Amino acid sequence: MSGKPVFAGTRVPVDTLIGYILDGNTLDEFLEDFPTVTRQDAVSVLEYANESLLHPAL
Protein backbone atom coordinates (compact mmCIF):
# COMPACT_ATOMS: atom_id res chain seq x y z
CA MET A 1 0.00 0.00 0.00
CA SER A 2 2.74 2.43 -1.00
CA GLY A 3 4.38 2.27 2.41
CA LYS A 4 1.29 3.38 4.31
CA PRO A 5 0.58 1.59 7.59
CA VAL A 6 -2.33 -0.82 7.23
CA PHE A 7 -4.40 -2.83 9.66
CA ALA A 8 -2.77 -6.23 10.18
CA GLY A 9 -3.98 -8.87 7.76
CA THR A 10 -5.83 -6.32 5.60
CA ARG A 11 -5.17 -3.84 2.86
CA VAL A 12 -7.03 -1.09 4.74
CA PRO A 13 -4.77 1.90 5.44
CA VAL A 14 -4.83 3.18 9.01
CA ASP A 15 -5.43 6.72 7.77
CA THR A 16 -8.77 5.57 6.37
CA LEU A 17 -10.04 5.23 9.95
CA ILE A 18 -8.79 8.69 10.84
CA GLY A 19 -10.50 10.13 7.75
CA TYR A 20 -13.77 8.43 8.67
CA ILE A 21 -13.68 9.89 12.17
CA LEU A 22 -12.76 13.37 10.89
CA ASP A 23 -15.66 13.21 8.44
CA GLY A 24 -18.05 12.71 11.36
CA ASN A 25 -18.59 8.98 10.98
CA THR A 26 -18.63 6.59 13.91
CA LEU A 27 -16.33 3.70 14.64
CA ASP A 28 -19.25 1.35 14.01
CA GLU A 29 -19.78 2.86 10.55
CA PHE A 30 -16.10 2.34 9.75
CA LEU A 31 -16.21 -1.28 10.95
CA GLU A 32 -19.34 -1.92 8.91
CA ASP A 33 -17.68 -0.57 5.76
CA PHE A 34 -14.39 -2.42 6.44
CA PRO A 35 -15.34 -5.80 7.95
CA THR A 36 -11.77 -7.13 7.69
CA VAL A 37 -10.70 -4.68 10.43
CA THR A 38 -11.38 -5.85 13.97
CA ARG A 39 -12.84 -3.54 16.57
CA GLN A 40 -9.81 -4.17 18.80
CA ASP A 41 -7.39 -3.17 16.03
CA ALA A 42 -9.35 0.01 15.31
CA VAL A 43 -9.53 0.94 18.99
CA SER A 44 -5.80 0.26 19.36
CA VAL A 45 -5.04 2.68 16.51
CA LEU A 46 -7.23 5.36 18.06
CA GLU A 47 -5.62 4.84 21.48
CA TYR A 48 -2.15 5.04 19.94
CA ALA A 49 -3.06 8.26 18.09
CA ASN A 50 -4.47 9.74 21.28
CA GLU A 51 -1.41 8.77 23.31
CA SER A 52 0.90 10.17 20.61
CA LEU A 53 -0.91 13.50 20.76
CA LEU A 54 -0.85 13.67 24.56
CA HIS A 55 2.75 12.53 24.93
CA PRO A 56 4.70 13.17 21.72
CA ALA A 57 8.23 11.79 21.52
CA LEU A 58 10.88 14.35 22.17
mmCIF file of the N, C-alpha and C atoms, coordinates in Angstrom:
data_MODEL
# 
_entry.id   MODEL 
# 
loop_
_atom_site.group_PDB 
_atom_site.id 
_atom_site.type_symbol 
_atom_site.label_atom_id 
_atom_site.label_alt_id 
_atom_site.label_comp_id 
_atom_site.label_asym_id 
_atom_site.label_entity_id 
_atom_site.label_seq_id 
_atom_site.pdbx_PDB_ins_code 
_atom_site.Cartn_x 
_atom_site.Cartn_y 
_atom_site.Cartn_z 
_atom_site.occupancy 
_atom_site.B_iso_or_equiv 
_atom_site.pdbx_formal_charge 
_atom_site.auth_seq_id 
_atom_site.auth_comp_id 
_atom_site.auth_asym_id 
_atom_site.auth_atom_id 
_atom_site.pdbx_PDB_model_num 
ATOM 1   N N  . MET A 1 1  ? 0.829   -1.199 0.000  1.00 0.00 ? 1  MET A N  1 
ATOM 2   C CA . MET A 1 1  ? 0.000   0.000  0.000  1.00 0.00 ? 1  MET A CA 1 
ATOM 3   C C  . MET A 1 1  ? 0.867   1.254  0.000  1.00 0.00 ? 1  MET A C  1 
ATOM 4   N N  . SER A 1 2  ? 1.883   1.252  -0.821 1.00 0.00 ? 2  SER A N  1 
ATOM 5   C CA . SER A 1 2  ? 2.738   2.431  -1.002 1.00 0.00 ? 2  SER A CA 1 
ATOM 6   C C  . SER A 1 2  ? 3.403   2.876  0.295  1.00 0.00 ? 2  SER A C  1 
ATOM 7   N N  . GLY A 1 3  ? 3.691   1.940  1.171  1.00 0.00 ? 3  GLY A N  1 
ATOM 8   C CA . GLY A 1 3  ? 4.380   2.271  2.408  1.00 0.00 ? 3  GLY A CA 1 
ATOM 9   C C  . GLY A 1 3  ? 3.492   2.789  3.519  1.00 0.00 ? 3  GLY A C  1 
ATOM 10  N N  . LYS A 1 4  ? 2.206   2.912  3.273  1.00 0.00 ? 4  LYS A N  1 
ATOM 11  C CA . LYS A 1 4  ? 1.286   3.380  4.314  1.00 0.00 ? 4  LYS A CA 1 
ATOM 12  C C  . LYS A 1 4  ? 1.049   2.263  5.326  1.00 0.00 ? 4  LYS A C  1 
ATOM 13  N N  . PRO A 1 5  ? 0.941   2.615  6.606  1.00 0.00 ? 5  PRO A N  1 
ATOM 14  C CA . PRO A 1 5  ? 0.576   1.591  7.587  1.00 0.00 ? 5  PRO A CA 1 
ATOM 15  C C  . PRO A 1 5  ? -0.848  1.094  7.320  1.00 0.00 ? 5  PRO A C  1 
ATOM 16  N N  . VAL A 1 6  ? -1.020  -0.210 7.417  1.00 0.00 ? 6  VAL A N  1 
ATOM 17  C CA . VAL A 1 6  ? -2.334  -0.823 7.226  1.00 0.00 ? 6  VAL A CA 1 
ATOM 18  C C  . VAL A 1 6  ? -2.689  -1.643 8.452  1.00 0.00 ? 6  VAL A C  1 
ATOM 19  N N  . PHE A 1 7  ? -3.969  -1.934 8.596  1.00 0.00 ? 7  PHE A N  1 
ATOM 20  C CA . PHE A 1 7  ? -4.403  -2.830 9.661  1.00 0.00 ? 7  PHE A CA 1 
ATOM 21  C C  . PHE A 1 7  ? -3.880  -4.224 9.350  1.00 0.00 ? 7  PHE A C  1 
ATOM 22  N N  . ALA A 1 8  ? -3.364  -4.906 10.356 1.00 0.00 ? 8  ALA A N  1 
ATOM 23  C CA . ALA A 1 8  ? -2.772  -6.230 10.183 1.00 0.00 ? 8  ALA A CA 1 
ATOM 24  C C  . ALA A 1 8  ? -3.729  -7.175 9.470  1.00 0.00 ? 8  ALA A C  1 
ATOM 25  N N  . GLY A 1 9  ? -3.192  -7.880 8.479  1.00 0.00 ? 9  GLY A N  1 
ATOM 26  C CA . GLY A 1 9  ? -3.981  -8.867 7.761  1.00 0.00 ? 9  GLY A CA 1 
ATOM 27  C C  . GLY A 1 9  ? -4.984  -8.284 6.783  1.00 0.00 ? 9  GLY A C  1 
ATOM 28  N N  . THR A 1 10 ? -4.904  -6.980 6.529  1.00 0.00 ? 10 THR A N  1 
ATOM 29  C CA . THR A 1 10 ? -5.835  -6.321 5.604  1.00 0.00 ? 10 THR A CA 1 
ATOM 30  C C  . THR A 1 10 ? -5.042  -5.452 4.640  1.00 0.00 ? 10 THR A C  1 
ATOM 31  N N  . ARG A 1 11 ? -5.751  -4.857 3.736  1.00 0.00 ? 11 ARG A N  1 
ATOM 32  C CA . ARG A 1 11 ? -5.165  -3.839 2.861  1.00 0.00 ? 11 ARG A CA 1 
ATOM 33  C C  . ARG A 1 11 ? -5.814  -2.482 3.150  1.00 0.00 ? 11 ARG A C  1 
ATOM 34  N N  . VAL A 1 12 ? -6.350  -2.331 4.351  1.00 0.00 ? 12 VAL A N  1 
ATOM 35  C CA . VAL A 1 12 ? -7.031  -1.092 4.743  1.00 0.00 ? 12 VAL A CA 1 
ATOM 36  C C  . VAL A 1 12 ? -6.019  -0.169 5.434  1.00 0.00 ? 12 VAL A C  1 
ATOM 37  N N  . PRO A 1 13 ? -5.705  0.963  4.813  1.00 0.00 ? 13 PRO A N  1 
ATOM 38  C CA . PRO A 1 13 ? -4.769  1.901  5.442  1.00 0.00 ? 13 PRO A CA 1 
ATOM 39  C C  . PRO A 1 13 ? -5.328  2.462  6.750  1.00 0.00 ? 13 PRO A C  1 
ATOM 40  N N  . VAL A 1 14 ? -4.443  2.633  7.711  1.00 0.00 ? 14 VAL A N  1 
ATOM 41  C CA . VAL A 1 14 ? -4.829  3.182  9.011  1.00 0.00 ? 14 VAL A CA 1 
ATOM 42  C C  . VAL A 1 14 ? -5.435  4.570  8.849  1.00 0.00 ? 14 VAL A C  1 
ATOM 43  N N  . ASP A 1 15 ? -4.904  5.353  7.916  1.00 0.00 ? 15 ASP A N  1 
ATOM 44  C CA . ASP A 1 15 ? -5.428  6.719  7.773  1.00 0.00 ? 15 ASP A CA 1 
ATOM 45  C C  . ASP A 1 15 ? -6.866  6.758  7.275  1.00 0.00 ? 15 ASP A C  1 
ATOM 46  N N  . THR A 1 16 ? -7.367  5.639  6.763  1.00 0.00 ? 16 THR A N  1 
ATOM 47  C CA . THR A 1 16 ? -8.774  5.572  6.372  1.00 0.00 ? 16 THR A CA 1 
ATOM 48  C C  . THR A 1 16 ? -9.662  5.721  7.599  1.00 0.00 ? 16 THR A C  1 
ATOM 49  N N  . LEU A 1 17 ? -9.280  5.098  8.699  1.00 0.00 ? 17 LEU A N  1 
ATOM 50  C CA . LEU A 1 17 ? -10.041 5.232  9.949  1.00 0.00 ? 17 LEU A CA 1 
ATOM 51  C C  . LEU A 1 17 ? -10.033 6.678  10.422 1.00 0.00 ? 17 LEU A C  1 
ATOM 52  N N  . ILE A 1 18 ? -8.878  7.295  10.391 1.00 0.00 ? 18 ILE A N  1 
ATOM 53  C CA . ILE A 1 18 ? -8.787  8.685  10.838 1.00 0.00 ? 18 ILE A CA 1 
ATOM 54  C C  . ILE A 1 18 ? -9.677  9.577  9.963  1.00 0.00 ? 18 ILE A C  1 
ATOM 55  N N  . GLY A 1 19 ? -9.647  9.353  8.669  1.00 0.00 ? 19 GLY A N  1 
ATOM 56  C CA . GLY A 1 19 ? -10.500 10.127 7.755  1.00 0.00 ? 19 GLY A CA 1 
ATOM 57  C C  . GLY A 1 19 ? -11.971 9.941  8.049  1.00 0.00 ? 19 GLY A C  1 
ATOM 58  N N  . TYR A 1 20 ? -12.369 8.699  8.335  1.00 0.00 ? 20 TYR A N  1 
ATOM 59  C CA . TYR A 1 20 ? -13.774 8.432  8.669  1.00 0.00 ? 20 TYR A CA 1 
ATOM 60  C C  . TYR A 1 20 ? -14.193 9.233  9.902  1.00 0.00 ? 20 TYR A C  1 
ATOM 61  N N  . ILE A 1 21 ? -13.358 9.192  10.919 1.00 0.00 ? 21 ILE A N  1 
ATOM 62  C CA . ILE A 1 21 ? -13.677 9.893  12.171 1.00 0.00 ? 21 ILE A CA 1 
ATOM 63  C C  . ILE A 1 21 ? -13.741 11.407 11.915 1.00 0.00 ? 21 ILE A C  1 
ATOM 64  N N  . LEU A 1 22 ? -12.772 11.928 11.176 1.00 0.00 ? 22 LEU A N  1 
ATOM 65  C CA . LEU A 1 22 ? -12.756 13.372 10.886 1.00 0.00 ? 22 LEU A CA 1 
ATOM 66  C C  . LEU A 1 22 ? -13.960 13.806 10.065 1.00 0.00 ? 22 LEU A C  1 
ATOM 67  N N  . ASP A 1 23 ? -14.477 12.902 9.244  1.00 0.00 ? 23 ASP A N  1 
ATOM 68  C CA . ASP A 1 23 ? -15.662 13.214 8.437  1.00 0.00 ? 23 ASP A CA 1 
ATOM 69  C C  . ASP A 1 23 ? -16.966 13.100 9.221  1.00 0.00 ? 23 ASP A C  1 
ATOM 70  N N  . GLY A 1 24 ? -16.864 12.770 10.512 1.00 0.00 ? 24 GLY A N  1 
ATOM 71  C CA . GLY A 1 24 ? -18.047 12.715 11.361 1.00 0.00 ? 24 GLY A CA 1 
ATOM 72  C C  . GLY A 1 24 ? -18.703 11.346 11.449 1.00 0.00 ? 24 GLY A C  1 
ATOM 73  N N  . ASN A 1 25 ? -18.048 10.331 10.894 1.00 0.00 ? 25 ASN A N  1 
ATOM 74  C CA . ASN A 1 25 ? -18.586 8.975  10.983 1.00 0.00 ? 25 ASN A CA 1 
ATOM 75  C C  . ASN A 1 25 ? -18.207 8.340  12.315 1.00 0.00 ? 25 ASN A C  1 
ATOM 76  N N  . THR A 1 26 ? -18.913 7.300  12.667 1.00 0.00 ? 26 THR A N  1 
ATOM 77  C CA . THR A 1 26 ? -18.634 6.593  13.913 1.00 0.00 ? 26 THR A CA 1 
ATOM 78  C C  . THR A 1 26 ? -17.701 5.417  13.660 1.00 0.00 ? 26 THR A C  1 
ATOM 79  N N  . LEU A 1 27 ? -17.155 4.900  14.732 1.00 0.00 ? 27 LEU A N  1 
ATOM 80  C CA . LEU A 1 27 ? -16.328 3.703  14.640 1.00 0.00 ? 27 LEU A CA 1 
ATOM 81  C C  . LEU A 1 27 ? -17.154 2.544  14.086 1.00 0.00 ? 27 LEU A C  1 
ATOM 82  N N  . ASP A 1 28 ? -18.394 2.428  14.516 1.00 0.00 ? 28 ASP A N  1 
ATOM 83  C CA . ASP A 1 28 ? -19.254 1.351  14.014 1.00 0.00 ? 28 ASP A CA 1 
ATOM 84  C C  . ASP A 1 28 ? -19.469 1.455  12.509 1.00 0.00 ? 28 ASP A C  1 
ATOM 85  N N  . GLU A 1 29 ? -19.615 2.679  12.002 1.00 0.00 ? 29 GLU A N  1 
ATOM 86  C CA . GLU A 1 29 ? -19.776 2.855  10.555 1.00 0.00 ? 29 GLU A CA 1 
ATOM 87  C C  . GLU A 1 29 ? -18.514 2.413  9.812  1.00 0.00 ? 29 GLU A C  1 
ATOM 88  N N  . PHE A 1 30 ? -17.365 2.767  10.355 1.00 0.00 ? 30 PHE A N  1 
ATOM 89  C CA . PHE A 1 30 ? -16.102 2.343  9.753  1.00 0.00 ? 30 PHE A CA 1 
ATOM 90  C C  . PHE A 1 30 ? -16.009 0.818  9.727  1.00 0.00 ? 30 PHE A C  1 
ATOM 91  N N  . LEU A 1 31 ? -16.306 0.183  10.856 1.00 0.00 ? 31 LEU A N  1 
ATOM 92  C CA . LEU A 1 31 ? -16.209 -1.276 10.949 1.00 0.00 ? 31 LEU A CA 1 
ATOM 93  C C  . LEU A 1 31 ? -17.203 -1.967 10.021 1.00 0.00 ? 31 LEU A C  1 
ATOM 94  N N  . GLU A 1 32 ? -18.349 -1.357 9.830  1.00 0.00 ? 32 GLU A N  1 
ATOM 95  C CA . GLU A 1 32 ? -19.344 -1.917 8.913  1.00 0.00 ? 32 GLU A CA 1 
ATOM 96  C C  . GLU A 1 32 ? -18.840 -1.853 7.464  1.00 0.00 ? 32 GLU A C  1 
ATOM 97  N N  . ASP A 1 33 ? -18.179 -0.750 7.126  1.00 0.00 ? 33 ASP A N  1 
ATOM 98  C CA . ASP A 1 33 ? -17.675 -0.574 5.760  1.00 0.00 ? 33 ASP A CA 1 
ATOM 99  C C  . ASP A 1 33 ? -16.385 -1.350 5.503  1.00 0.00 ? 33 ASP A C  1 
ATOM 100 N N  . PHE A 1 34 ? -15.655 -1.692 6.563  1.00 0.00 ? 34 PHE A N  1 
ATOM 101 C CA . PHE A 1 34 ? -14.393 -2.421 6.439  1.00 0.00 ? 34 PHE A CA 1 
ATOM 102 C C  . PHE A 1 34 ? -14.406 -3.624 7.386  1.00 0.00 ? 34 PHE A C  1 
ATOM 103 N N  . PRO A 1 35 ? -15.163 -4.650 7.041  1.00 0.00 ? 35 PRO A N  1 
ATOM 104 C CA . PRO A 1 35 ? -15.339 -5.796 7.947  1.00 0.00 ? 35 PRO A CA 1 
ATOM 105 C C  . PRO A 1 35 ? -14.072 -6.611 8.206  1.00 0.00 ? 35 PRO A C  1 
ATOM 106 N N  . THR A 1 36 ? -13.014 -6.396 7.425  1.00 0.00 ? 36 THR A N  1 
ATOM 107 C CA . THR A 1 36 ? -11.765 -7.129 7.686  1.00 0.00 ? 36 THR A CA 1 
ATOM 108 C C  . THR A 1 36 ? -10.988 -6.533 8.852  1.00 0.00 ? 36 THR A C  1 
ATOM 109 N N  . VAL A 1 37 ? -11.354 -5.330 9.289  1.00 0.00 ? 37 VAL A N  1 
ATOM 110 C CA . VAL A 1 37 ? -10.701 -4.682 10.425 1.00 0.00 ? 37 VAL A CA 1 
ATOM 111 C C  . VAL A 1 37 ? -11.458 -5.059 11.693 1.00 0.00 ? 37 VAL A C  1 
ATOM 112 N N  . THR A 1 38 ? -10.726 -5.506 12.711 1.00 0.00 ? 38 THR A N  1 
ATOM 113 C CA . THR A 1 38 ? -11.381 -5.854 13.973 1.00 0.00 ? 38 THR A CA 1 
ATOM 114 C C  . THR A 1 38 ? -11.583 -4.592 14.813 1.00 0.00 ? 38 THR A C  1 
ATOM 115 N N  . ARG A 1 39 ? -12.584 -4.650 15.662 1.00 0.00 ? 39 ARG A N  1 
ATOM 116 C CA . ARG A 1 39 ? -12.844 -3.535 16.573 1.00 0.00 ? 39 ARG A CA 1 
ATOM 117 C C  . ARG A 1 39 ? -11.605 -3.272 17.435 1.00 0.00 ? 39 ARG A C  1 
ATOM 118 N N  . GLN A 1 40 ? -10.987 -4.339 17.941 1.00 0.00 ? 40 GLN A N  1 
ATOM 119 C CA . GLN A 1 40 ? -9.813  -4.170 18.804 1.00 0.00 ? 40 GLN A CA 1 
ATOM 120 C C  . GLN A 1 40 ? -8.673  -3.465 18.066 1.00 0.00 ? 40 GLN A C  1 
ATOM 121 N N  . ASP A 1 41 ? -8.445  -3.834 16.805 1.00 0.00 ? 41 ASP A N  1 
ATOM 122 C CA . ASP A 1 41 ? -7.387  -3.169 16.031 1.00 0.00 ? 41 ASP A CA 1 
ATOM 123 C C  . ASP A 1 41 ? -7.703  -1.694 15.825 1.00 0.00 ? 41 ASP A C  1 
ATOM 124 N N  . ALA A 1 42 ? -8.953  -1.383 15.511 1.00 0.00 ? 42 ALA A N  1 
ATOM 125 C CA . ALA A 1 42 ? -9.346  0.009  15.305 1.00 0.00 ? 42 ALA A CA 1 
ATOM 126 C C  . ALA A 1 42 ? -9.204  0.815  16.594 1.00 0.00 ? 42 ALA A C  1 
ATOM 127 N N  . VAL A 1 43 ? -9.647  0.251  17.695 1.00 0.00 ? 43 VAL A N  1 
ATOM 128 C CA . VAL A 1 43 ? -9.530  0.936  18.988 1.00 0.00 ? 43 VAL A CA 1 
ATOM 129 C C  . VAL A 1 43 ? -8.059  1.136  19.345 1.00 0.00 ? 43 VAL A C  1 
ATOM 130 N N  . SER A 1 44 ? -7.241  0.137  19.075 1.00 0.00 ? 44 SER A N  1 
ATOM 131 C CA . SER A 1 44 ? -5.804  0.256  19.362 1.00 0.00 ? 44 SER A CA 1 
ATOM 132 C C  . SER A 1 44 ? -5.177  1.406  18.580 1.00 0.00 ? 44 SER A C  1 
ATOM 133 N N  . VAL A 1 45 ? -5.558  1.573  17.321 1.00 0.00 ? 45 VAL A N  1 
ATOM 134 C CA . VAL A 1 45 ? -5.040  2.678  16.512 1.00 0.00 ? 45 VAL A CA 1 
ATOM 135 C C  . VAL A 1 45 ? -5.475  4.008  17.106 1.00 0.00 ? 45 VAL A C  1 
ATOM 136 N N  . LEU A 1 46 ? -6.736  4.110  17.488 1.00 0.00 ? 46 LEU A N  1 
ATOM 137 C CA . LEU A 1 46 ? -7.226  5.364  18.064 1.00 0.00 ? 46 LEU A CA 1 
ATOM 138 C C  . LEU A 1 46 ? -6.538  5.664  19.398 1.00 0.00 ? 46 LEU A C  1 
ATOM 139 N N  . GLU A 1 47 ? -6.317  4.645  20.210 1.00 0.00 ? 47 GLU A N  1 
ATOM 140 C CA . GLU A 1 47 ? -5.617  4.836  21.482 1.00 0.00 ? 47 GLU A CA 1 
ATOM 141 C C  . GLU A 1 47 ? -4.177  5.271  21.247 1.00 0.00 ? 47 GLU A C  1 
ATOM 142 N N  . TYR A 1 48 ? -3.526  4.667  20.261 1.00 0.00 ? 48 TYR A N  1 
ATOM 143 C CA . TYR A 1 48 ? -2.148  5.041  19.935 1.00 0.00 ? 48 TYR A CA 1 
ATOM 144 C C  . TYR A 1 48 ? -2.094  6.494  19.454 1.00 0.00 ? 48 TYR A C  1 
ATOM 145 N N  . ALA A 1 49 ? -3.024  6.880  18.587 1.00 0.00 ? 49 ALA A N  1 
ATOM 146 C CA . ALA A 1 49 ? -3.062  8.259  18.093 1.00 0.00 ? 49 ALA A CA 1 
ATOM 147 C C  . ALA A 1 49 ? -3.284  9.230  19.247 1.00 0.00 ? 49 ALA A C  1 
ATOM 148 N N  . ASN A 1 50 ? -4.191  8.894  20.128 1.00 0.00 ? 50 ASN A N  1 
ATOM 149 C CA . ASN A 1 50 ? -4.471  9.743  21.283 1.00 0.00 ? 50 ASN A CA 1 
ATOM 150 C C  . ASN A 1 50 ? -3.232  9.870  22.164 1.00 0.00 ? 50 ASN A C  1 
ATOM 151 N N  . GLU A 1 51 ? -2.602  8.768  22.459 1.00 0.00 ? 51 GLU A N  1 
ATOM 152 C CA . GLU A 1 51 ? -1.406  8.765  23.312 1.00 0.00 ? 51 GLU A CA 1 
ATOM 153 C C  . GLU A 1 51 ? -0.286  9.570  22.655 1.00 0.00 ? 51 GLU A C  1 
ATOM 154 N N  . SER A 1 52 ? -0.144  9.436  21.339 1.00 0.00 ? 52 SER A N  1 
ATOM 155 C CA . SER A 1 52 ? 0.896   10.170 20.610 1.00 0.00 ? 52 SER A CA 1 
ATOM 156 C C  . SER A 1 52 ? 0.664   11.679 20.675 1.00 0.00 ? 52 SER A C  1 
ATOM 157 N N  . LEU A 1 53 ? -0.590  12.081 20.672 1.00 0.00 ? 53 LEU A N  1 
ATOM 158 C CA . LEU A 1 53 ? -0.908  13.501 20.765 1.00 0.00 ? 53 LEU A CA 1 
ATOM 159 C C  . LEU A 1 53 ? -0.676  14.043 22.169 1.00 0.00 ? 53 LEU A C  1 
ATOM 160 N N  . LEU A 1 54 ? -0.978  13.235 23.167 1.00 0.00 ? 54 LEU A N  1 
ATOM 161 C CA . LEU A 1 54 ? -0.852  13.669 24.555 1.00 0.00 ? 54 LEU A CA 1 
ATOM 162 C C  . LEU A 1 54 ? 0.597   13.660 25.023 1.00 0.00 ? 54 LEU A C  1 
ATOM 163 N N  . HIS A 1 55 ? 1.367   12.705 24.493 1.00 0.00 ? 55 HIS A N  1 
ATOM 164 C CA . HIS A 1 55 ? 2.754   12.530 24.933 1.00 0.00 ? 55 HIS A CA 1 
ATOM 165 C C  . HIS A 1 55 ? 3.666   12.321 23.727 1.00 0.00 ? 55 HIS A C  1 
ATOM 166 N N  . PRO A 1 56 ? 3.854   13.339 22.905 1.00 0.00 ? 56 PRO A N  1 
ATOM 167 C CA . PRO A 1 56 ? 4.696   13.170 21.717 1.00 0.00 ? 56 PRO A CA 1 
ATOM 168 C C  . PRO A 1 56 ? 6.142   12.874 22.107 1.00 0.00 ? 56 PRO A C  1 
ATOM 169 N N  . ALA A 1 57 ? 6.813   12.105 21.281 1.00 0.00 ? 57 ALA A N  1 
ATOM 170 C CA . ALA A 1 57 ? 8.226   11.793 21.518 1.00 0.00 ? 57 ALA A CA 1 
ATOM 171 C C  . ALA A 1 57 ? 9.043   13.069 21.402 1.00 0.00 ? 57 ALA A C  1 
ATOM 172 N N  . LEU A 1 58 ? 10.024  13.156 22.209 1.00 0.00 ? 58 LEU A N  1 
ATOM 173 C CA . LEU A 1 58 ? 10.884  14.355 22.172 1.00 0.00 ? 58 LEU A CA 1 
ATOM 174 C C  . LEU A 1 58 ? 11.958  14.209 21.143 1.00 0.00 ? 58 LEU A C  1 
# 
